[in-house]
Amino acid sequence: MDQEFVVGVGNIYATESLYLSGIHPATPASTLSESQLATLVGHIKIILQKSIDLGGSSLRDFTVASGQTGYFQQTLHAYGRQGEPCGNCAEVLMTTKINGRASVFCPKCQSLLA
């Protein structure tokens, strides 16, 4: 979540990438293994490409230059879904704030101790 390490990946994309990678959002980047980093980078690329393909994330009244809204937000696994069941394990998704940024995570699939 710290923009000093990965710039340009905002809350939506960071939350989704961490969720798909099984990494708790409070995990310090310096503690990630090479394998975890590779997995996370792969998911960031997939998430960003999927968002581009679907026209981005239209939250509130945002539209692209053509006036159309993006459809990526309809595919979100974690972002904005706090209190709902995890799509992998049915555990209730929780929210946390890190460096002033909110992130949604599954306490079972994204254990801080994992």
Disulfide bonds with the S-S distance in Angstrom:
none
